[in-house]
Amino acid sequence: MTAKLASLLFILCVYSCSAGMAQQKDGQRDFDFGIGLWKTQLRRLVKPLTGSNTWAEYEGTSRVTKVLDGRASLVELKVRSPAGTLEGLSLRLYNPQSRQWSLNYANIASGVLTTPAIGEFKNGRGEFYNQDTLNGRSVLVRFIISDITPASVRYEQSYSDDGGKTWEVNWIAVDTRIKE
């Protein structure tokens, strides 16, 4: 191979590699759809991974605030039902190097952050995963954000105690935008 041909191949490789990188989606604005106030209807499986089909139904609000110029957002969740009140806080942080988000959640009752769920949006759907503990057992957690429209969005959490072979849905929230 001549030096000229090698140089040409190198330039083509650099050009195509940088063009491919430029085509990679910058997901920094993935959560912009959620900024604002939402009516939240939530169903929570009372005893996950026990074979139980008993669900508690909650209703309340979620307020999503953009912070750090959109590289993060803060979610304040407050829902009530006869089963009690759930209040939570979620900090969503964007990592520009990995082009992924971390979802950091704390139930205010415990005041402890869960292990962040890491993931991204593809084709209008967000998928995020982490590992947690449920009743002393290690479980995988999958959090899906789907059915995103300007007026509504669906959130679904599932657990797996068999390494991701099967998943049991334990949390479904449907948010409907409230005009402020």
C-alpha positions, 0 to 999 in steps of 0.5 A, spaced: 500 500 500 502 506 498 503 512 503 498 516 499 493 510 499 494 509 506 493 517 507 486 517 503 484 511 507 486 514 514 482 521 512 476 517 510 476 513 516 476 519 520 471 522 516 466 516 517 467 515 524 466 523 526 460 523 521 457 517 525 459 520 532 455 526 529 449 522 528 449 519 535 443 522 538 444 527 544 439 525 549 440 531 553 433 534 552 429 527 552 426 529 559 423 535 556 417 532 555 415 532 562 417 539 565 410 541 568 405 539 573 401 532 572 395 529 575 398 522 577 394 515 577 398 510 580 397 503 581 402 499 586 403 491 587 402 491 594 407 484 595 411 484 589 414 477 587 409 473 592 404 471 587 399 476 589 395 480 585 393 485 590 394 492 587 393 499 591 391 505 587 393 512 588 392 519 585 395 525 586 400 530 582 407 530 580 411 536 578 417 536 574 422 542 574 428 542 569 435 544 572 442 545 570 439 548 563 436 541 562 441 536 563 437 534 569 430 534 572 427 534 579 420 530 580 416 531 586 411 525 587 405 526 592 399 521 591 394 518 596 390 512 597 386 509 602 392 505 603 396 511 605 400 517 602 407 516 597 411 522 597 418 521 593 423 525 589 427 523 583 433 526 580 434 525 573 441 526 571 444 526 564 451 523 562 454 526 556 459 521 555 455 515 555 449 519 552 445 515 558 440 518 564 441 516 571 434 516 575 435 517 582 429 516 587 428 517 594 421 515 598 421 520 603 418 515 608 425 512 608 429 518 606 434 514 602 436 514 595 435 507 591 441 505 586 440 509 580 437 506 574 441 507 568 438 507 561 436 511 555 431 513 550 430 509 543 424 510 538 420 514 543 421 509 549 425 510 555 428 503 558 432 504 565 435 498 569 438 497 576 439 492 581 436 493 588 434 489 594 426 486 596 425 483 602 433 481 603 433 478 596 437 481 590 432 483 584 433 486 577 429 493 576 426 495 569 423 502 569 420 503 562 417 510 560 412 510 554 406 512 550 409 519 551 405 525 548 404 532 549 398 531 554 400 524 557 406 519 559 406 512 562 411 509 567 412 502 569 416 498 573 418 491 574 422 486 578 426 480 576 428 475 581 431 470 575 436 474 572 431 478 567 428 471 564 421 474 567 419 480 569 413 482 574 410 489 573 409 492 580 408 499 579 404 503 573 403 510 573 399 514 568 400 522 568 396 527 565 398 534 564 395 539 568 395 546 565 398 551 570 
